[in-house]
């Protein structure tokens, strides 16, 4: 475990935003379900993406990994019916692959690490009970055994727990013999992620009928078609550099697609509401700062950007509220609680509520020792915070960024970030 001590310093320079983890997961799965060879370009091998690659290989897919692209042949997918799938700490891998793994009759064992076993899977357990699919699990750790075969039909799925359950079914149900319908029984959060799933399914030849996010109609006996695809830049990672720009750092951001369906593009709108301006610049964009104004943010559709957006709120004028963010409590850490703690530890003023946070803006942050909570998004938020602190910021478990953005510290240093590392032992 490595601790990192960052000397406060503005960062400056040009950065190519890494590829979207959300889209890469989906592309790997769709290519693996297609009979034939697909190429997926612009891949970064984060731990989460490695987990999905490993899972599909375990189901029989032939995947060849190169520096920044994949060759995938799904001809042999489902040839194995006894599988051991290690999801590491990837919630996307787990919830996407569970229904896919039982498209045909199979025995599957899912395991994982960290807090993954605490993430609810009751939505799937309810389906298993209805369809007489056998399953066995342990509480609070990921140790799940499934035996059986998924069948098409009508599914009632809550929309407020996680959109990943809906995406998982959308991947699997087109391969069923019968047509299916997914009815959403509570307000759907993270609609943008469903849009990404449907977009990727269309890319690989699968059609879904979306009735205003209230129900989804899925025709059975569809076939995934192989294709070549290049993963676009990730707005959930770009958010760190966009907020850095809002806080007065001079960052030229390359690779952004402002027409993307990624829900995390909302970070641009939020920062513009606060008084910033995103401006085209040399084939990329810069987020120009101004005096930041307090805002009210509905975080239900963009939970991954909330920690770093909260940082911008901490340096704004007035009192900001970020609401509808209860789901942050079941991420890699309790991000609602952790974000409030970090802001306060750095010298800001924040208050935790059951499903929201209230942030009183201050003129500057002090710095100090904070925990990453072994959560990649917390560590990266803290690194950006260091650029506007008065004293050194010390962060533990710097390796946690491997989950989504392995080259983050290298990129941070290339922009002028100044830090020292200390090995703290295991």
GIRAPE-V380804 format. One line per field, one symbol per residue. ss: DSSP state (H for helix, E for strand, - for the rest). phi: phi as a letter, one per 40 degrees, with the letter a starting at -180 (. if undefined). A space follows every 50 residues. Layout:
BEGIN
ss=???
phi=???
END
This chain:
BEGIN
ss=-EEEEEE----EEEEE--E-HHHHHHHHHHHH-E--EEEEE-----HHHH HHHHHHHH---EEEE---EEEEEHHH-----EEEEE----HHHHHHHHHH H----EEEEEE--HHHHH---HHHHHHHHHH--EEE------EEEEEE-- ---EEEE-----HHHHHHHHHHH------EEEEE------HHHHHHHHHH HHH----EEEE---EEEE-----E---EEE--E-HHHHHHHHHHHH---E EEEE--------HHHHHHHHHHH---EEEEE--EEEEE----E--EEEHH H-HHHHHHHHHHHH--E-EEEEE--HHHHH----HHHHHHHHHHH---EE EE----EEEE----E--EEE-----HHHHHHHHHHH--E---EEE--HHH HHH----HHHHHHH---EEEEEE---
phi=.bcbbbcdacbaibbcccccccccdcccccccccchcbbbbfbbcccccd ccdcccccchccbbbbdbabbbbcdbcgcbbbbbbbcfbcccddcccdcc cbdbdabbbbbabfcdccccbddccccdccbfccaaabcgbcabbbbiac bcibbbbccccacccccdcccccccccccbbbbccadccfddccdcccdc dcdbgbbbcbcfgcabbbccfcbcbcacabcccccccddccccdccchcb bcbbgcbccccccccddccccccchcacbcafgaabcccaccbcabbccc caccccdcccccccbcchbbbbbfbccccbcdacccccccccdccchcbb bcbdbabbbccbcabchhcbccffbdccccdcccdccbccbdbbbcfccc cdcbadcdcccdccchcbabbbccgc
END
